[in-house]
Structure formats: structure tokens, C-alpha cells
Amino acid sequence: MRCVDLPKDGEAALLREEEAGGDGAAAGESGGDGAGCEPLLAPVLEIFAFDPKTTSLSAWPVGSSLIGVHPGGCVIDGNPLGIAVHPSGNELVCSTANGCKSFELQGHDSNVKLVPKELNPLQAAGPQKCLAFSTDGSKFASGGEDGHLRIFDWPSFRIILDEPKAHKSFRDMDISLDSEFLSSTSVDGTARIWKISDGVPLTTLTRDSDEKFECCRFSRDGSKPFLFCTVQKGNKVVTTVWDISTWKKIGFKRLLGKPISTLSISLDGKYLALGSNDGDICVVEVNRMAVCHWSKKLHLGSRISVIDFCPTERVFLSNSNQWGAAVTKMNVPADWKEWQVYLVLLGLFLVSLVAFYILHQHSDSFWNVPTGRVDQTAKPSLTQTIVSDLEASDDQSAW
């Protein structure tokens, strides 16, 4: 397994390697550009269904596609490096050693078809270490191994920013919830902030000479505009919090206690996950900045390459080269379902009606207060008045 990600529709996109070409890919049989090639381990993009009841992936993929393989069986794009899934869950971008490839997901349930699409601006851009979509899906960014930063409008691919020397080499990147800012870190330990709408660098985060920025993620709850960054100082690692209105550091905390390999945040912004170089994962509740879940030795002795939260359940997906993908259910209180909230509101409304009825029956309201003795002298009705008037008119003489 190379990479892993979790689309919005509750399916997992995995990359693995298998022998390309099968029995018919012997040397000299492919012809054309593939002549003389031997079958190699080819990267395969596979889609697995996710079952929230059992918290597991399907035993067999519901869709798959070879990546960068010549019809004769020769691998032309090399090993995959990463996946970015569009927020709609219907498109994904895969990075390879030569550039990026795009796929559209068609179908559903047990039959998903991966349809390749043209991605001309990144087709031969070289290895891209970081890929990111904005939350609304309107922006796409890539950070290359050569330090080249590209930001596009999606899906038009209009270039917003093209900076060949953004970093020495990219380490991590993320786009803010409002698609205004992009944060990026470099292998040399620096961290920069970019203003997407203007397509310009905005600032560089401050650090001590012996500190190195590693991973970065923007907050996602919509009320706290923060940037989380992991900072390594020797063997010590802390998670720092930055105010994105001033780009000043407002605090830090030691959470995992060891070098960090990856950082992820849930779609609702409530939880932050940190993965280590030796297979440990901790999940942090953002409001309290306290660890609420531990998964020690989940990928024993292997570097955690990716962590991604499920969009509908308190579940996360993790991956390592040695142990492959793992689905883990978080040990946190269950979230309220929408129907549960409506049920509680309905109950409160009914209780309010009952309470109002009881107070109405037993309180001294003005409806129940005696009005006192009132002169009930009978008044003639309208019919009696008319008859009396007619009789009086009969007794009068004609004029």
C-alpha cells in the first residue's frame, strides 16, 4: 500500500502495487514504445466500500484502475506519491513520479468505474509531494519535490499562483476553511503563508534557529480561525496554535511526545490526529487541546504516511507502507444524530404544552377570577322591540 484517502461518500481510495501485464507482458511482445520492457510492479488505484456498522472496508475493491501503465505492460509513471479527493467525492487526483493524473468516479455501491481525465498543467510536472483541495472544491494546490507551488481554479485550471521557488522542497500544505489562505512547510523547517485570492506570499511564520516546522492544518469549525503547526526542536515536538488574523503564536502544547509524520483534522474541526514515525496515533479534542484517543503500535515500527477522518462517523483511516490501511473507531462520545435532536425538541415542546395547561387550570388567572355581581336586568330582544314599534304605529292616526 502506498497512499490512502477517504472520499465524501464513505468509500476508501487505496493505492497498491501489482505485477502489470500478466502472462502476456513478456519482453518484446508489447511493440511500439513498450518493446523490450519487462513486467514490473504497477501501481493500482482501488476503491473499497466502507461499512459504518462494522467499521470495516469491503473485502474486495468495488473499482480499480492501473496507473501509468503502457498497454504492453511497462510502467511509465513510477510509484504513486499521494491522493487528493475532491470534496464532492466524485473526483480525485493522484500524484506519481512523473506528474499528476485525475480520475472521475462513476457509478455507486458495488460497481464504481474510474475514468481517467486530462490534467495537462500537471501531467508532466514531476513528483508532487503535497496535493490539496479547498473545502468548497473551487481551488486546487500542488507542492512539488522541487519546491514549485501551483494554485489553480478548479475545474477550469486557471492559474492563480505559479511560484517555482516557493520552498526548497515541500513537506506539507493546507488550505483554510474560507479558501483565503494556504499554509506550507518545507523540508528545511520553514513555514510560509500565501494569500490565494491575490496569488502572493503573505508572511513567513517566526521560529527559533533550532526549530523546524513539520506539518500544518487550519481549523475547520468555522468559529476559531487558527492554524495548527507541529514544531520539532531536537527530539521534542510541540503543537503550536497561530491566530490567522495576526499570524502570531498564541500557544503550544506537547501532545504525542515524539517526532510527527503526519497531521489531520476532522471535517467538523472537533478533532486533530497526529501520527508518529513508529506507528502510534493520538487524537486530540480541539476545544480542550487534550488527547482523547490513543492507538499505540497501530502500525508497529512503521511510519504513518496518512490519516484521514471519516466524514460521517467517528472513525479514521490510516496507512503505512509496511502494514497497509487500517480503519480505527475512536473512543470518544458518540455525536448526536439529527433525528435525536429533533426528537428532543419535540419532547420539550410537548412538555411545555402540558406545563402551560396545568398552570392554566390551577392558577388564579384572569379567566378564573369572579367578575362580581352584575346587574342582569333583562333587556328586550331585537324582535320584541320591532313588534312593540309596529303596535305603537297602529294606534296612531293617519297624518
C-alpha positions as CSV (number, residue, x, y, z in Angstrom):
1,M,0.0,0.0,0.0
2,R,1.3,3.4,-0.9
3,C,-1.4,6.0,-0.1
4,V,-4.9,6.3,1.3
5,D,-7.7,8.8,1.4
6,L,-11.4,8.8,2.2
7,P,-13.9,10.4,-0.2
8,K,-17.0,12.1,1.0
9,D,-19.3,9.2,0.0
10,G,-17.8,6.8,2.6
11,E,-15.5,4.9,0.2
12,A,-11.8,4.5,0.7
13,A,-9.3,5.1,-2.2
14,L,-6.2,3.0,-1.8
15,L,-3.1,2.6,-3.9
16,R,-1.2,-0.7,-4.1
17,E,1.3,-2.3,-6.4
18,E,0.8,-5.4,-8.5
19,E,2.5,-7.0,-11.5
20,A,1.5,-5.3,-14.7
21,G,0.8,-7.0,-17.9
22,G,0.2,-10.6,-16.7
23,D,1.4,-13.6,-18.7
24,G,1.3,-11.7,-22.0
25,A,3.8,-9.0,-21.0
26,A,7.0,-10.8,-21.8
27,A,9.9,-8.9,-23.3
28,G,9.5,-7.8,-26.9
29,E,5.7,-8.6,-27.0
30,S,4.3,-5.2,-26.4
31,G,5.6,-3.5,-29.5
32,G,5.9,0.2,-30.2
33,D,7.2,2.3,-27.2
34,G,6.8,-0.7,-24.9
35,A,9.1,-3.0,-26.9
36,G,11.8,-4.7,-24.8
37,C,10.1,-3.9,-21.4
38,E,9.7,-6.4,-18.7
39,P,6.6,-6.6,-16.5
40,L,7.0,-4.6,-13.3
41,L,5.1,-3.9,-10.1
42,A,2.5,-1.4,-11.3
43,P,0.5,1.0,-9.1
44,V,-3.2,0.2,-8.9
45,L,-5.8,2.6,-7.7
46,E,-8.6,0.7,-5.9
47,I,-11.9,1.9,-4.4
48,F,-13.2,0.0,-1.3
49,A,-16.7,0.4,0.2
50,F,-16.9,1.4,3.9
51,D,-19.4,-0.2,6.2
52,P,-20.1,2.1,9.2
53,K,-21.9,-0.7,11.1
54,T,-18.9,-3.0,11.2
55,T,-16.3,-0.2,10.9
56,S,-14.5,-2.0,8.1
57,L,-13.7,-1.9,4.5
58,S,-15.1,-4.3,1.9
59,A,-13.1,-7.5,1.3
60,W,-12.8,-6.7,-2.4
61,P,-12.5,-3.4,-4.3
62,V,-15.6,-2.0,-5.9
63,G,-13.5,-0.4,-8.6
64,S,-9.9,-0.2,-9.7
65,S,-7.6,1.2,-12.4
66,L,-3.9,0.8,-13.3
67,I,-1.9,4.0,-13.1
68,G,0.7,4.9,-15.7
69,V,1.0,1.5,-17.4
70,H,1.7,1.1,-21.1
71,P,-0.7,-1.3,-22.9
72,G,2.2,-3.7,-23.3
73,G,2.7,-3.8,-19.5
74,C,5.5,-1.3,-19.0
75,V,5.2,1.1,-16.0
76,I,5.8,4.6,-17.4
77,D,4.9,6.8,-14.4
78,G,6.6,5.1,-11.5
79,N,5.4,4.8,-7.9
80,P,2.4,6.9,-6.7
81,L,3.1,9.5,-4.0
82,G,-0.3,10.7,-2.8
83,I,-4.0,11.2,-3.4
84,A,-6.3,14.2,-3.0
85,V,-10.1,13.7,-3.2
86,H,-12.4,16.5,-4.3
87,P,-14.9,17.4,-1.6
88,S,-17.8,16.2,-3.8
89,G,-16.3,12.7,-3.6
90,N,-16.6,12.3,-7.4
91,E,-13.1,13.2,-8.5
92,L,-9.6,12.6,-7.3
93,V,-6.0,13.5,-8.2
94,C,-3.2,11.0,-7.9
95,S,0.5,12.1,-7.8
96,T,3.1,9.9,-9.5
97,A,6.9,10.2,-10.1
98,N,6.3,12.0,-13.4
99,G,3.3,14.2,-12.6
100,C,-0.4,14.0,-11.7
101,K,-3.3,12.1,-13.0
102,S,-7.0,12.8,-12.5
103,F,-9.9,10.3,-12.2
104,E,-13.6,10.7,-12.1
105,L,-15.7,8.2,-10.1
106,Q,-18.8,7.0,-11.9
107,G,-21.4,4.5,-10.6
108,H,-22.1,3.7,-7.0
109,D,-22.3,0.9,-4.4
110,S,-20.7,-2.3,-5.6
111,N,-19.8,-1.0,-9.1
112,V,-17.5,2.0,-9.3
113,K,-15.7,2.9,-12.5
114,L,-12.6,5.1,-12.6
115,V,-12.5,7.2,-15.7
116,P,-9.1,9.0,-16.4
117,K,-9.2,12.7,-17.2
118,E,-6.7,15.1,-18.7
119,L,-4.7,17.1,-16.2
120,N,-2.5,19.0,-18.6
121,P,-0.9,21.6,-16.3
122,L,0.4,18.8,-14.0
123,Q,0.7,15.9,-16.5
124,A,4.5,16.1,-16.6
125,A,5.2,18.4,-13.7
126,G,7.4,15.9,-11.8
127,P,6.7,14.4,-8.4
128,Q,4.2,16.4,-6.4
129,K,4.7,15.8,-2.6
130,C,1.6,17.7,-1.5
131,L,-1.9,17.9,-3.0
132,A,-4.8,19.8,-1.5
133,F,-8.4,20.8,-2.5
134,S,-10.1,23.8,-0.8
135,T,-13.1,22.9,1.4
136,D,-15.6,24.2,-1.2
137,G,-13.7,22.4,-4.0
138,S,-13.1,25.6,-6.0
139,K,-9.3,25.6,-5.6
140,F,-6.6,23.0,-6.0
141,A,-2.9,23.3,-5.0
142,S,0.1,21.2,-5.5
143,G,3.6,21.4,-3.9
144,G,6.4,19.7,-5.8
145,E,9.5,17.9,-4.6
146,D,11.4,20.7,-6.4
147,G,9.7,23.4,-4.2
148,H,7.4,24.5,-7.0
149,L,4.0,25.8,-5.8
150,R,1.0,25.9,-8.1
151,I,-2.6,27.0,-7.2
152,F,-5.4,26.6,-9.7
153,D,-9.1,27.3,-10.0
154,W,-11.0,24.0,-10.2
155,P,-12.1,22.7,-12.6
156,S,-11.1,25.4,-15.1
157,F,-7.4,25.1,-14.2
158,R,-6.9,28.8,-14.4
159,I,-3.6,29.6,-12.8
160,I,-3.8,31.7,-9.7
161,L,-0.2,31.3,-8.5
162,D,2.8,29.7,-10.1
163,E,5.9,30.1,-7.9
164,P,8.9,27.9,-8.9
165,K,10.9,28.7,-5.8
166,A,8.3,28.6,-3.0
167,H,10.4,26.2,-0.9
168,K,13.5,24.1,-1.1
169,S,11.2,21.1,-1.2
170,F,7.6,20.8,0.1
171,R,6.9,19.0,3.4
172,D,3.1,19.7,4.0
173,M,0.4,22.1,3.0
174,D,-3.2,23.0,3.7
175,I,-5.9,25.5,2.6
176,S,-8.0,27.5,5.1
177,L,-11.8,26.9,5.5
178,D,-12.7,30.1,3.6
179,S,-10.2,29.4,0.8
180,E,-8.4,32.7,1.6
181,F,-5.0,31.3,2.7
182,L,-2.6,28.4,2.0
183,S,0.0,27.3,4.5
184,S,3.0,25.4,3.5
185,T,6.1,23.9,5.2
186,S,9.4,22.9,3.8
187,V,12.0,20.2,4.5
188,D,14.3,23.0,5.7
189,G,11.9,23.8,8.6
190,T,10.4,27.0,7.3
191,A,6.6,27.7,7.0
192,R,5.0,30.3,4.7
193,I,1.5,31.7,4.3
194,W,0.1,32.6,0.9
195,K,-2.9,34.7,0.1
196,I,-4.8,32.7,-2.5
197,S,-7.1,35.5,-3.9
198,D,-4.1,37.7,-4.7
199,G,-1.7,34.9,-5.6
200,V,1.1,36.3,-3.5
201,P,3.2,35.2,-0.4
202,L,1.8,36.9,2.7
203,T,4.2,36.1,5.6
204,T,6.7,33.6,7.0
205,L,6.0,32.2,10.4
206,T,8.6,33.0,13.0
207,R,10.8,30.3,14.6
208,D,14.0,29.9,16.6
209,S,17.1,28.8,14.8
210,D,16.9,25.3,16.2
211,E,13.2,24.8,15.5
212,K,11.7,23.1,12.4
213,F,8.1,23.4,11.2
214,E,6.8,19.9,10.2
215,C,3.0,19.7,9.5
216,C,0.2,22.2,9.3
217,R,-3.6,22.3,9.4
218,F,-6.2,25.1,9.5
219,S,-9.1,24.9,12.0
220,R,-12.4,23.7,10.5
221,D,-15.2,24.6,13.0
222,G,-15.8,28.0,11.4
223,S,-15.6,29.9,14.7
224,K,-12.0,29.7,15.6
225,P,-9.6,30.9,12.9
226,F,-6.5,29.1,13.9
227,L,-3.6,27.4,12.3
228,F,-2.1,24.3,13.9
229,C,1.6,23.5,13.3
230,T,3.8,20.8,14.6
231,V,7.3,22.1,15.5
232,Q,10.3,19.9,16.2
233,K,13.1,21.1,18.5
234,G,15.7,18.3,18.8
235,N,13.7,15.2,19.9
236,K,10.9,17.3,21.4
237,V,7.8,18.1,19.3
238,V,5.0,20.5,20.2
239,T,1.8,21.5,18.5
240,T,1.6,25.3,18.2
241,V,-1.5,27.4,17.6
242,W,-1.4,30.5,15.5
243,D,-4.0,33.3,15.1
244,I,-4.6,33.7,11.4
245,S,-5.8,37.3,11.8
246,T,-2.4,38.4,13.1
247,W,-0.2,35.4,12.4
248,K,1.0,35.5,15.9
249,K,1.6,32.3,18.0
250,I,-0.9,32.2,20.8
251,G,0.1,28.9,22.5
252,F,1.6,25.5,22.2
253,K,1.3,22.0,23.8
254,R,3.1,18.8,23.8
255,L,0.7,16.1,22.7
256,L,2.2,13.0,21.0
257,G,5.6,13.5,22.6
258,K,7.6,12.1,19.7
259,P,8.5,13.1,16.1
260,I,5.4,13.6,13.9
261,S,5.0,12.1,10.5
262,T,1.5,13.4,9.6
263,L,-1.3,15.6,10.9
264,S,-5.0,15.6,10.1
265,I,-8.2,17.4,11.2
266,S,-11.8,16.2,11.1
267,L,-14.2,17.9,8.7
268,D,-16.1,19.5,11.6
269,G,-12.9,20.7,13.2
270,K,-13.5,18.9,16.5
271,Y,-10.6,16.5,16.4
272,L,-7.0,16.7,15.4
273,A,-5.0,13.5,14.7
274,L,-1.2,13.1,14.9
275,G,0.8,10.1,13.5
276,S,4.3,9.2,14.5
277,N,7.3,7.7,12.7
278,D,7.0,4.4,14.7
279,G,3.2,3.7,14.2
280,D,1.5,5.5,17.1
281,I,-1.6,7.7,16.6
282,C,-3.2,10.1,19.1
283,V,-6.4,12.0,18.6
284,V,-6.9,15.4,20.3
285,E,-10.1,17.2,21.1
286,V,-9.5,20.7,19.8
287,N,-11.7,22.6,22.3
288,R,-9.6,21.3,25.2
289,M,-6.4,20.6,23.3
290,A,-6.3,17.3,25.2
291,V,-5.7,13.7,24.0
292,C,-9.0,11.8,23.9
293,H,-7.9,8.7,22.0
294,W,-4.7,6.6,21.7
295,S,-3.8,4.0,19.2
296,K,-0.4,2.8,20.2
297,K,1.6,0.5,17.9
298,L,-1.2,0.5,15.4
299,H,1.4,0.3,12.6
300,L,4.1,-1.2,14.6
301,G,7.5,0.2,13.8
302,S,6.3,1.8,10.6
303,R,5.9,5.4,9.6
304,I,2.3,6.7,9.5
305,S,2.0,8.2,6.0
306,V,-1.6,9.3,6.0
307,I,-4.5,9.8,8.5
308,D,-8.0,10.8,7.2
309,F,-11.2,11.1,9.2
310,C,-14.5,9.6,8.0
311,P,-17.0,12.3,7.1
312,T,-20.0,10.6,8.7
313,E,-18.6,8.5,11.6
314,R,-16.1,8.9,14.4
315,V,-13.7,6.7,12.5
316,F,-10.3,7.4,11.0
317,L,-8.3,5.7,8.2
318,S,-4.5,5.3,8.5
319,N,-1.9,3.9,6.3
320,S,1.8,2.8,6.3
321,N,3.9,1.1,3.7
322,Q,4.6,-1.9,5.8
323,W,1.1,-2.6,7.3
324,G,-1.2,-1.1,4.7
325,A,-4.5,0.6,5.5
326,A,-6.3,0.3,8.9
327,V,-9.7,1.5,10.0
328,T,-10.0,2.6,13.6
329,K,-13.1,3.6,15.6
330,M,-12.4,6.4,18.0
331,N,-13.0,6.1,21.8
332,V,-15.0,9.3,22.1
333,P,-18.6,10.0,23.0
334,A,-21.0,9.5,20.1
335,D,-22.3,12.6,18.3
336,W,-26.0,13.3,18.4
337,K,-27.8,12.3,15.3
338,E,-30.1,14.8,13.6
339,W,-33.2,12.8,14.3
340,Q,-32.3,12.7,18.0
341,V,-32.0,16.5,18.1
342,Y,-35.5,16.8,16.6
343,L,-36.9,14.2,19.0
344,V,-35.6,16.2,22.0
345,L,-37.0,19.4,20.6
346,L,-40.4,17.8,20.1
347,G,-40.3,16.4,23.6
348,L,-39.5,19.8,25.0
349,F,-42.4,21.3,23.0
350,L,-44.9,18.7,24.4
351,V,-43.7,19.2,27.9
352,S,-44.2,23.0,27.5
353,L,-47.8,22.4,26.4
354,V,-48.6,20.2,29.4
355,A,-47.0,22.7,31.8
356,F,-49.0,25.5,30.3
357,Y,-52.2,23.5,30.6
358,I,-51.6,22.7,34.2
359,L,-50.8,26.3,35.1
360,H,-53.9,27.4,33.3
361,Q,-56.1,25.1,35.3
362,H,-54.7,25.7,38.7
363,S,-53.5,29.3,38.7
364,D,-55.5,32.4,39.6
365,S,-55.5,33.8,36.1
366,F,-58.0,36.4,35.0
367,W,-60.1,33.8,33.2
368,N,-61.0,32.2,36.6
369,V,-61.3,35.4,38.7
370,P,-65.0,36.1,39.7
371,T,-66.3,39.2,37.9
372,G,-68.6,40.2,40.8
373,R,-72.4,40.8,40.9
374,V,-73.5,42.4,37.7
375,D,-77.0,43.9,37.1
376,Q,-78.6,41.2,35.0
377,T,-81.7,43.2,34.2
378,A,-83.2,41.6,31.1
379,K,-83.2,43.7,28.1
380,P,-85.8,43.4,25.3
381,S,-84.7,41.4,22.3
382,L,-84.5,42.9,18.9
383,T,-87.7,41.0,17.8
384,Q,-89.7,42.3,20.8
385,T,-88.6,45.9,20.1
386,I,-89.7,45.7,16.4
387,V,-93.1,44.2,17.4
388,S,-93.7,46.9,20.0
389,D,-92.9,49.6,17.5
390,L,-95.4,48.2,15.0
391,E,-98.2,48.1,17.6
392,A,-97.4,51.7,18.5
393,S,-97.7,52.7,14.9
394,D,-101.1,51.1,14.6
395,D,-102.6,53.1,17.4
396,Q,-101.6,56.4,15.8
397,S,-104.0,58.1,13.5
398,A,-103.0,58.8,9.9
399,W,-101.5,62.2,9.2
